[in-house]
Amino acid sequence: MLDVKVIREKTDWVRARLAARNAGDEAKIQQILDLDDARRKNLAESEALKAQRNKVSKEIGALMGQKKIDEANAKKKETADIGRKISDLDKELVEIEEKRQDILLRTPNTPHDSVPTGKDSNDNPVIKVYGEKPVYNFKPLNHIELCEKLGLIDFARATKISGRGFVLYTNWGAKLERALINFLLDLHTKQHGYMEIEPPFMVSRDCMFGVGQFPKFMDQAYAVQEGADSETLGKQYLVPTAEAPLTNIHRDEILKESQLPIRYCAYTPCFRAEAGAAGLGTRGLIRVHQFDKVELVKIVTPETSYQELEDLLANAEKVLQLLGLHYHIVTLCTGDMGFTSAKTYDIEVWAPGQDQYLEVSSCSNCEDYQARRMGLRYKAADGTNRYPHLLNGSGTALARLFVALLETYQQEDGSILIPEILRPYLGTDRITAQ
């Protein structure tokens, strides 16, 4: 969340950066300031009353020593009255801090000054193009047609088992998905220096607040209930992304500066209820409730975070380069950025059968926004406790990568040519109809 000290010292800048998001969040700044003023006033009154109580308590001791019992009892009544006032102020302080905290948790991050101003995705500038769109001497099929012809995914039975928005990979489809996961994990751990983690696929409510999923995206999460015990509902949630468990590994800890940078990667399935918001009646892998992803997370010092963001982007790009897929990179404008991000790059891969680019990776620097929410700090060389910057990126999301791979490498005879880098993982150079 935002630093209240920064809000007070750079109020106009914070308002302007939030206004650039075009969501009206700048109005929350005055609410935060008003509540912070009330908090300061409350603390000042409380401290003054405590000082007065201490003074009166000393007077009581002196009066008792002088055997002035009636005067001492009057002073005792005075201290009791002061104690009640302090108690009332303490209760009021809790309410003020809860209100302030709630608004802070619902206020998004401020976009970095380098982020282009814009209203929506139409204003996202393309900053890089890699490769060229493939050209075919036949009409390319879409991934649904290819999957059905080659027996890679059974969409109908997936719906029968779990409902709309779920996928049943079969035979070579299941093997290809597993091959891609292993390829991604090997690439990022062996070549890019990330530590592999296998996290739980459920996280606590606190973790969801820490990563910034809650409270804004609470309606998009899958809450878990333990058996028939309804009181446990909402204590744990299925992970929307491995970012949730990875960033929370060091929640409420103080790291040593020598431990940084920390780089984690993990494979998890990702569960998102929001996928059913619209258009899920159309079969396919573009928008589903459950999909596989390999996630990259970094915990770094503030001074290095923007170079680390560029490195993170290069790590995600390498996936598509090795697979020989055409893609471009866009910088998300202020009106299209994620809630927790200060700056984000999206990698969008070309899918010939869709005749469009599909986002397969978002690489974001959240600066200290998430670290503040989860109480993660590090002890700097000068002995002070500081908040690190947290970065995350898809390295990459599998469902849309699967789509782009099938549609790009389809052959006229209906088979799928497998990129050379994947052949050792899959054990074949081509997928054909069985």
C-alpha positions as a printed Julia matrix, in Angstrom:
434×3 Matrix{Float64}:
   0.0     0.0     0.0
   1.02    3.61   -0.29
   3.26    5.24    2.32
   1.27    7.79    4.35
   4.46    9.82    4.82
   4.82   10.13    1.04
   1.15   11.05    0.73
   1.67   13.9     3.23
   4.95   15.13    1.76
   4.1    14.74   -1.95
   0.34   15.13   -1.88
  -0.05   16.82   -5.26
   2.22   14.28   -6.99
   0.36   11.32   -5.49
  -3.0    12.81   -6.5
  -1.76   13.46  -10.04
  -0.35    9.94  -10.46
  -3.55    8.33   -9.2
  -5.64   10.63  -11.39
  -3.66    9.35  -14.38
  -5.21    5.92  -13.77
  -8.62    7.4   -14.69
 -10.42    5.49  -11.92
 -11.14    8.33   -9.48
  -8.79    7.0    -6.8
  -7.24   10.44   -6.27
 -10.34   11.34   -4.21
  -9.2     8.86   -1.55
  -6.11   10.92   -0.78
  -8.03   13.61    1.1
  -9.89   10.94    3.06
  -6.55    9.38    4.05
  -5.14   12.78    5.06
  -8.24   13.65    7.09
  -8.11   10.34    8.94
  -4.37   10.72    9.48
  -4.94   14.2    10.93
  -7.6    12.74   13.23
  -5.16   10.0    14.24
  -2.43   12.52   15.05
  -4.85   14.67   17.05
  -6.07   11.61   18.96
  -2.51   10.51   19.8
  -1.58   14.03   20.93
  -4.63   14.23   23.22
  -3.94   10.76   24.58
  -0.3    11.55   25.3
  -1.27   14.8    27.03
  -3.81   12.97   29.2
  -1.27   10.28   30.07
   1.22   12.95   31.11
  -1.47   14.62   33.22
  -2.38   11.27   34.81
   1.26   10.65   35.7
   1.52   14.12   37.25
  -1.65   13.59   39.31
  -0.48   10.14   40.39
   2.69   11.68   41.82
   0.57   14.27   43.61
  -1.52   11.49   45.14
   1.62    9.9    46.54
   2.69   13.18   48.07
  -0.75   13.81   49.58
  -0.88   10.33   51.04
   2.52   10.94   52.59
   1.14   14.1    54.18
  -1.94   12.19   55.44
  -4.23   14.38   53.32
  -6.56   11.5    52.59
  -9.57   13.49   51.33
  -7.44   15.44   48.86
  -5.73   12.24   47.76
  -9.1    10.55   47.14
 -10.24   13.53   45.07
  -7.09   13.18   42.98
  -7.77    9.45   42.58
 -11.19   10.27   41.16
  -9.48   12.7    38.79
  -7.1     9.98   37.56
 -10.05    7.6    37.08
 -11.79   10.23   34.94
  -8.6    10.74   32.94
  -8.28    6.96   32.5
 -11.81    6.78   31.06
 -11.01    9.59   28.62
  -7.83    7.76   27.54
  -9.82    4.54   27.1
 -12.37    6.37   24.94
  -9.57    7.87   22.85
  -7.96    4.43   22.44
 -11.24    3.0    21.11
 -11.63    5.99   18.8
  -8.03    5.51   17.6
  -8.73    1.88   16.67
 -11.73    2.98   14.59
  -9.72    5.74   12.88
  -6.84    3.42   12.06
  -9.18    0.72   10.73
 -10.88    3.26    8.45
  -7.54    4.64    7.26
  -6.16    1.14    6.67
  -9.26    0.1     4.73
  -8.93    3.08    2.37
  -5.18    2.48    1.95
  -5.84   -1.18    1.08
  -8.34   -0.07   -1.58
  -6.06    2.57   -3.08
  -3.9     1.36   -6.0
  -0.21    1.97   -6.5
   1.03    5.19   -8.07
   2.28    4.74  -11.65
   5.98    5.4   -12.16
   6.72    8.7   -13.91
   7.97    6.81  -16.99
   4.59    5.11  -17.55
   2.75    6.55  -20.58
  -0.52    8.33  -19.87
  -3.61    6.74  -21.38
  -7.17    5.62  -20.8
  -7.15    1.94  -21.78
  -5.35   -0.78  -23.76
  -5.75    1.2   -26.98
  -3.2     3.67  -25.56
  -0.52    1.06  -24.8
   2.53    1.78  -26.99
   4.3    -1.11  -28.71
   7.98   -0.86  -27.76
   9.37   -3.98  -29.42
   8.46   -6.46  -32.16
  10.19   -9.84  -32.46
  10.03  -11.97  -35.59
   7.33  -11.89  -38.23
   3.84  -13.29  -38.57
   3.96  -16.74  -40.16
   2.64  -17.09  -43.7
   0.78  -20.23  -44.82
  -0.16  -21.6   -48.23
  -3.32  -22.98  -46.63
  -6.03  -21.57  -44.36
  -4.76  -21.98  -40.79
  -7.08  -23.62  -38.26
  -7.71  -22.3   -34.79
  -6.57  -24.21  -31.72
 -10.01  -25.66  -31.02
 -10.15  -27.29  -34.46
  -6.56  -28.52  -34.12
  -7.18  -29.96  -30.66
 -10.25  -31.83  -31.81
  -8.58  -33.21  -34.96
  -5.51  -34.36  -33.05
  -7.24  -35.43  -29.83
  -5.31  -32.99  -27.63
  -8.16  -31.57  -25.53
 -11.66  -32.85  -24.79
 -13.66  -29.67  -24.22
 -17.04  -31.41  -23.92
 -15.96  -33.85  -21.22
 -14.16  -31.07  -19.32
 -17.49  -29.26  -19.11
 -19.19  -32.47  -18.0
 -16.64  -32.96  -15.23
 -16.23  -29.4   -13.93
 -18.46  -27.01  -15.87
 -17.64  -24.32  -18.39
 -14.19  -22.77  -18.32
 -12.18  -25.89  -17.53
  -9.89  -27.99  -19.72
  -9.29  -31.73  -20.08
  -5.93  -32.29  -21.77
  -5.6   -35.74  -23.33
  -2.78  -37.86  -24.74
  -0.31  -35.63  -26.63
  -2.1   -32.54  -25.38
  -1.36  -33.52  -21.76
   2.21  -34.44  -22.68
   2.75  -31.12  -24.46
   1.44  -29.16  -21.47
   3.81  -31.06  -19.15
   6.7   -30.59  -21.58
   6.13  -26.83  -21.64
   6.06  -26.62  -17.83
   9.32  -28.56  -17.52
  10.96  -26.51  -20.27
  10.01  -23.24  -18.55
  11.21  -24.35  -15.12
  14.52  -25.6   -16.52
  15.07  -22.41  -18.49
  14.47  -20.07  -15.57
  16.35  -22.1   -12.96
  19.33  -23.24  -15.04
  19.85  -20.2   -17.27
  18.2   -17.26  -15.5
  19.2   -17.94  -11.9
  15.81  -18.37  -10.21
  15.29  -20.75   -7.28
  12.53  -23.26   -7.98
   9.74  -23.38   -5.41
   6.78  -25.73   -5.2
   4.3   -23.76   -3.11
   0.92  -24.82   -1.72
  -1.97  -24.26   -4.12
  -4.0   -22.67   -1.33
  -3.09  -19.5     0.58
  -4.49  -17.7     3.6
  -6.66  -14.62    3.5
  -3.71  -12.58    4.84
  -1.61  -13.65    1.86
  -4.31  -12.43   -0.53
  -4.33   -9.03    1.19
  -0.54   -8.93    1.17
  -0.19   -9.52   -2.53
  -2.95   -7.01   -3.31
  -5.6    -9.45   -4.55
  -7.87   -8.43   -1.67
  -9.99   -6.49   -1.11
 -10.32   -5.31   -4.73
 -10.52   -8.73   -6.39
 -12.27  -10.68   -3.66
 -15.21  -11.42   -5.96
 -12.86  -13.12   -8.42
 -11.33  -15.64   -6.0
 -12.21  -19.23   -5.19
 -12.72  -19.54   -1.42
 -12.09  -22.93    0.19
 -14.19  -24.66    2.85
 -12.96  -27.58    4.94
 -15.51  -30.34    4.49
 -18.88  -29.4     5.96
 -17.44  -26.8     8.36
 -18.88  -23.55    6.99
 -16.92  -21.51    9.55
 -13.72  -22.29    7.64
 -15.05  -20.84    4.38
 -12.83  -17.95    3.25
  -9.88  -18.69    5.54
  -8.04  -20.13    2.54
  -8.23  -19.5    -1.2
  -7.07  -21.31   -4.32
  -4.12  -19.42   -5.78
  -5.02  -16.99   -8.6
  -1.31  -17.03   -9.49
   1.9   -18.32   -7.9
   2.7   -14.67   -7.18
   0.42  -14.99   -4.13
   2.42  -17.67   -2.28
   5.84  -16.63   -3.61
   5.71  -12.98   -2.53
   4.37  -14.01    0.88
   7.2   -16.45    1.64
   8.94  -13.7     3.62
   5.83  -11.94    4.91
   6.41  -10.27    8.32
  10.16  -10.9     8.1
  13.2    -8.64    8.2
  15.76   -9.91    5.69
  19.45   -9.08    5.54
  20.47   -6.85    2.65
  23.05   -9.49    1.75
  20.18  -11.9     0.99
  18.97   -9.67   -1.84
  18.21  -10.06   -4.64
  15.97  -13.08   -4.12
  14.6   -14.68   -7.29
  11.91  -17.37   -7.12
  10.06  -19.28   -9.8
   7.22  -21.75   -9.45
   4.71  -23.71  -11.44
   1.13  -23.74  -10.2
  -2.32  -24.08  -11.65
  -4.12  -20.73  -11.4
  -7.77  -20.41  -10.43
  -9.78  -17.34  -11.41
 -13.53  -17.02  -11.05
 -13.51  -13.79  -13.05
 -12.93  -15.79  -16.21
 -16.64  -16.57  -16.25
 -17.66  -12.93  -16.29
 -18.33  -12.87  -20.01
 -17.91  -14.91  -23.16
 -17.09  -18.21  -21.48
 -19.74  -19.95  -23.54
 -17.21  -20.03  -26.37
 -14.99  -23.08  -26.14
 -11.26  -22.76  -26.1
  -8.24  -21.87  -24.01
  -8.28  -18.09  -24.28
 -10.36  -17.48  -21.15
 -10.66  -20.27  -18.58
 -11.16  -20.7   -14.84
  -8.06  -22.88  -14.39
  -4.79  -22.65  -16.3
  -1.14  -23.52  -15.76
   1.55  -20.89  -15.31
   5.19  -20.59  -14.38
   5.62  -17.41  -12.33
   8.75  -15.37  -11.64
   9.1   -13.22   -8.5
  11.94  -10.98   -7.36
  12.66   -9.28   -4.03
  15.27   -6.56   -4.59
  16.65   -3.29   -3.26
  14.88   -0.13   -4.48
  18.03    1.11   -6.23
  18.14   -1.93   -8.55
  14.45   -2.62   -9.14
  14.01   -1.01  -12.56
  17.04   -2.76  -14.02
  15.68   -5.96  -12.47
  12.39   -5.27  -14.28
  14.19   -5.09  -17.62
  16.0    -8.34  -16.81
  12.71   -9.97  -15.82
  11.18   -8.94  -19.12
  14.16  -10.42  -20.99
  13.76  -13.69  -19.06
  10.11  -13.98  -20.12
  10.91  -12.98  -23.69
  13.49  -15.75  -23.95
  10.71  -18.32  -23.74
   9.09  -17.09  -26.95
  12.4   -16.55  -28.7
  13.5   -20.14  -28.07
  10.12  -21.4   -29.27
  10.4   -19.28  -32.42
   7.13  -17.41  -31.85
   6.33  -13.94  -33.14
   5.43  -11.44  -30.42
   5.47   -7.81  -29.47
   5.87   -5.96  -26.17
   3.68   -3.13  -24.96
   4.09   -0.81  -22.01
   0.8    -0.6   -20.14
  -0.47    2.97  -19.92
  -1.71    4.52  -16.69
  -5.33    3.62  -17.4
  -4.6    -0.07  -18.13
  -2.2    -0.93  -15.32
  -2.77   -3.53  -12.63
  -3.81   -2.46   -9.13
  -0.46   -3.13   -7.41
   1.89   -2.18  -10.24
   4.05    0.91  -10.64
   5.11   -0.14  -14.15
   4.15   -3.1   -16.33
   5.23   -4.58  -19.64
   2.96   -7.06  -21.43
   4.29   -9.63  -23.87
   1.7   -10.55  -26.47
   2.28  -13.54  -28.73
   0.78  -13.86  -32.2
  -1.85  -16.6   -32.64
  -2.52  -17.13  -36.38
  -5.76  -19.08  -35.87
  -7.13  -16.28  -33.72
  -5.69  -13.6   -36.01
  -4.7   -11.63  -32.93
  -2.06  -11.14  -30.27
  -2.59  -12.87  -26.93
  -1.05  -11.74  -23.66
   1.2   -14.48  -22.26
   3.19  -12.47  -19.75
   2.86   -9.36  -17.62
   6.11   -8.19  -16.02
   5.58   -5.68  -13.23
   7.53   -3.68  -10.69
   5.3    -3.1    -7.67
   8.03   -1.14   -5.89
   7.39   -1.25   -2.1
   3.59   -1.4    -2.43
   3.22   -5.13   -1.67
   6.08   -5.19    0.85
   4.25   -2.61    2.98
   1.03   -4.62    2.85
   2.76   -7.79    4.05
   5.27   -6.26    6.49
   8.33   -7.43    4.53
  11.49   -5.41    5.22
  15.24   -5.74    5.02
  18.01   -4.32    7.2
  20.12   -1.97    5.1
  23.86   -1.48    5.47
  23.27    1.63    7.59
  21.23   -0.43   10.08
  17.81    0.97    9.13
  14.88   -1.24    8.21
  13.68   -0.58    4.67
  10.99   -1.97    2.41
  12.3    -3.92   -0.6
  10.79   -3.68   -4.07
   8.81   -6.68   -5.31
   8.58   -7.68   -8.96
   6.57  -10.4   -10.66
   6.14  -11.74  -14.16
   4.63  -14.68  -15.99
   7.33  -16.86  -17.35
   4.9   -17.67  -18.99
   1.15  -18.48  -18.85
   0.63  -21.86  -20.47
  -2.88  -21.81  -21.9
  -2.28  -19.03  -24.4
   1.27  -20.21  -25.08
  -0.25  -23.6   -25.91
  -2.65  -21.86  -28.32
   0.08  -19.87  -30.06
   2.34  -22.91  -30.37
  -0.34  -25.09  -31.99
  -1.58  -22.4   -34.34
   1.9   -21.24  -35.36
   3.39  -24.68  -36.03
   0.41  -26.33  -37.73
   1.22  -28.01  -41.03
  -0.85  -28.41  -44.17
  -1.39  -32.11  -43.43
  -2.93  -31.21  -40.05
   0.06  -32.19  -37.93
   1.92  -29.94  -35.47
   5.66  -29.47  -35.89
   7.41  -29.28  -32.51
  10.1   -26.6   -32.0
  13.53  -28.12  -31.6
  13.97  -26.87  -28.02
  10.87  -28.82  -26.91
  11.64  -32.13  -28.63
  13.74  -33.62  -25.8
  10.91  -32.82  -23.37
   8.15  -34.22  -25.55
  10.02  -37.13  -27.14
   8.82  -36.38  -30.67
   9.32  -33.82  -33.4
   5.71  -33.84  -34.58
   2.19  -34.45  -33.31
  -0.05  -36.26  -35.76
  -3.59  -37.63  -35.7
  -3.77  -41.01  -33.95
